[in-house]
Amino acid sequence: MKIKKIMVPVDDSSYSFDAVQYSIDYAKSMECEILLIHCHKQFPTAIGEPFLQKAIDKILENANDVLAPYRDVYKENNVPFKELLLEEPAGKVISETAEIEGINLIIMGSRGKSDLAGLILGSTTHKVLHTAPCPVLVVR
């Protein structure tokens, strides 16, 4: 099977940075495109204007801050990529998006920001391993 599209879900953890580094090597050797995704926290639903828009703006600003260093790394390495911002829960939307986008491989960190999310393997990574429609490379 030829790998044409690799998904790389990221947060602001060192595990994500390591996954991005691996994805660069894969993308270059296989001449494929990266789909960089970040799952931001959910938008609030119980507040009104103008507070709702301020909350949404802050969430999107934080999400863009998370993606910025990864964008730079891909650009510096001349790796073609697209990006998506998605709402949590990450474990569910990563697998769904992989199927919709026709992803051939997911490369992700073994854990996310929270070391409490899972004892050995992060809970999001664990869920993606069990629900992804394609192979998953877990980087630790």
C-alpha positions in Angstrom: 0.0 0.0 0.0 1.3 3.4 -1.0 1.1 6.0 1.8 -0.1 9.3 0.4 -1.6 11.1 3.4 -0.2 11.0 7.0 -2.2 12.5 9.9 -0.2 14.0 12.8 -2.4 15.0 15.8 -0.6 17.4 18.1 -0.9 19.2 21.4 1.9 21.2 23.1 3.7 18.2 24.5 7.2 16.9 23.8 5.6 13.7 22.6 3.8 15.6 19.8 7.1 17.3 18.8 8.7 13.8 18.5 5.9 12.6 16.4 6.3 15.6 14.1 10.0 14.8 13.7 9.2 11.2 12.7 6.5 12.4 10.3 9.0 14.6 8.5 11.2 11.6 7.7 8.2 9.5 6.6 6.8 12.3 4.4 10.1 12.9 2.7 10.9 9.3 2.0 7.3 8.5 0.8 6.7 11.8 -0.9 3.3 12.3 0.8 1.4 15.0 2.4 0.9 15.7 6.1 -2.5 16.5 7.7 -1.6 18.3 10.9 -4.5 18.4 13.4 -5.1 19.9 16.8 -8.2 19.2 18.9 -9.0 22.3 20.9 -11.2 22.4 23.9 -14.9 22.6 23.3 -16.6 26.0 22.8 -18.7 27.0 25.7 -22.5 26.7 25.3 -23.9 28.2 28.4 -22.7 31.8 28.1 -24.0 34.7 26.0 -22.5 37.6 24.1 -20.1 39.3 24.3 -18.5 36.6 26.5 -19.1 33.8 24.1 -17.2 35.4 21.3 -14.3 36.3 23.7 -14.2 32.7 24.9 -14.1 31.4 21.3 -11.4 33.8 20.3 -9.3 32.8 23.2 -9.7 29.1 22.4 -8.8 29.6 18.8 -5.8 31.8 19.8 -4.5 29.1 22.0 -5.0 26.5 19.3 -3.0 28.6 16.8 -0.3 29.0 19.4 0.0 25.2 19.7 0.2 24.8 15.9 2.6 27.6 15.2 5.9 25.7 16.0 4.8 22.6 14.1 3.9 24.8 11.0 7.4 26.3 11.2 9.1 22.8 11.4 7.2 21.6 8.4 8.0 24.7 6.4 11.7 24.6 7.4 11.9 21.0 6.1 9.9 21.7 2.9 7.2 19.1 3.9 3.8 19.8 2.3 1.1 20.0 4.9 -2.5 21.0 5.6 -4.0 21.7 9.0 -7.3 21.3 10.7 -8.5 22.6 14.1 -11.1 20.2 15.6 -13.1 20.2 18.8 -12.6 17.6 21.5 -13.0 14.7 22.3 -9.8 14.0 20.4 -9.9 10.2 20.5 -13.2 10.2 18.6 -12.5 13.0 16.1 -9.1 11.8 15.1 -10.4 8.5 13.9 -13.4 10.0 12.3 -11.3 12.6 10.4 -8.8 9.9 9.4 -11.6 8.0 7.7 -13.1 11.1 6.0 -9.8 12.4 4.8 -8.6 9.0 3.5 -5.6 9.0 5.8 -3.1 6.0 5.2 -1.1 6.4 8.4 -1.5 8.3 11.7 1.7 9.2 13.5 1.1 10.4 17.1 2.8 10.7 20.4 2.3 8.0 23.0 1.0 10.6 25.5 -0.4 14.1 25.5 0.0 17.0 27.8 -1.5 15.3 30.8 0.6 12.6 32.4 -2.5 11.6 34.4 -4.5 10.7 31.3 -3.2 7.1 31.2 -0.6 5.1 33.1 1.4 3.6 30.2 -0.3 4.9 27.1 -2.3 8.1 26.9 -6.1 7.7 26.8 -6.4 9.5 23.4 -3.7 7.4 21.9 -5.3 4.3 23.3 -8.7 5.2 21.8 -7.2 6.0 18.4 -5.3 2.7 18.4 -8.6 0.9 18.8 -10.8 3.0 16.4 -8.5 4.2 13.6 -9.3 3.1 10.1 -5.6 2.9 9.2 -2.3 1.9 10.8 -1.1 4.1 13.8 2.6 4.7 14.5 3.0 5.6 18.2 6.1 7.6 19.0 7.5 7.7 22.5 
